[in-house]
Amino acid sequence: MAYRLTGPDPLPRLCVKHLRAQDRVVVAFPDENEAWVLLVAAHLDDDPGRNVYDLLYTLAGVQPEDQAQRTKPPCCDTDTNDAPSIATDAILGLAANARHLASSHRRGQHAHRR
């Protein structure tokens, strides 16, 4: 993984990797042998509602910090090479929020088609 996020919890316990072009993947590690892919989306500076980080902030229920203060520390501890751990319950909460947002979005799309 490339870097950890900064900001309010649970952000510092999540890691990001750049994929192709603007695509990013956000990953959580409940323990040293397990990884959960939480979100794959584009980093679109010109489309705030669909930007990977805006989506993540919505899932986590946190407000973004000032851009000027954000840093990108390494994902893994530089001494132990361990990824930041996060409780499985916290990951399940993020996943539940994602399912809720996705179902709300689908309901909204169906309403527009009628």
N, C-alpha and C positions, 0 to 999 in steps of 0.2 A: 504494500500500500504506500501511497505517496505521503500524505499528511493527515494530521488530526485537525478537526475543526476547533475553533475557539468560540467562546461565548458561554451562556448559561447551560447548566446540565440539562440534557444529556450530551450536548454537542461535543465537549472535549473527549467523550468516550467513543466517538464515531470517527471513522477514517474514510478518506476519499482517494480515489484513483482516477486519473484522466484516462479515458478510453480513446476513441477515435474522434477527431474534430472537437466539437463542443460537448460531447457526451462525458458524463461523470457517473461513477458508481459510488454509493455510500454503503459502507459495511460496518457491522457491529460484531464484536467478539465476546461471547459469554464466557468462554474459557480458551485455553491455548490450543485446543483441538477442534474448535468449531467457529465457523463464521456465518453470519446471516447477511445476505444482500438485502438491504432495506429499500433502496431506490436506485433506479437507473433513469437518468433524464439529461437533457441538454442544459448547459450553462448559457442561458440567453440573457445577456445584459439588457437587451431592448424589449424583452417581454416578461415583465416582473411576475405575472401570475403563473407563468409556466417555467420559470427558472428553477433548476434543481434545488438551489439553496432556499428559495422562497417556499417550495413544496416541503422541503425538510423542516423549515421553521414551523410551518402549519402543522405537520405531523407531530412535531415535538411540543407544540404549544408554547413556543418561545418567540420573543421579538429579536430581530437581528440587531447587532451592535453596530456602531459607526464603522463604516468601511475602513477608515483611516487607522483604526485600532486593531483590525484583524491581522492575525499572523497565521502562518502555516507551519506549525511545529511538526517534526517527523511523526509519523503514525506510531512507530515502535520506540520504546525506551532506548536511548542510545547506549546505555550500559548493559541492559539485560536482553535487548532485542524483543521484549514482550510487547504485544499490542495492548492498548488500554482495554480493560475488561468492563463489561456492563451486565447487569443482572438480566437473566432471561425474562423476568416479569416486565422489565422496562422495554425490552425488545418486543415482547408480545403486545404491550400497550401501543407502541409505535405502529406495529402491524395492524392492530385493531383500528387505529385512527386512519390508516391508509385504506383499509377496506371500507370504512364508513365514508370517507371522502370520495372514493371511487364509486360507491353505490349512489351517493348523492349526485355526483356528476352524471352518471348514467341516467338517473331519473330525470334530471334536468334536460338531457339530450332528447329523451323520449317525449317529454312535454312539448319541445319545440317542433317535433316531427308531425304532431297531430294536426 
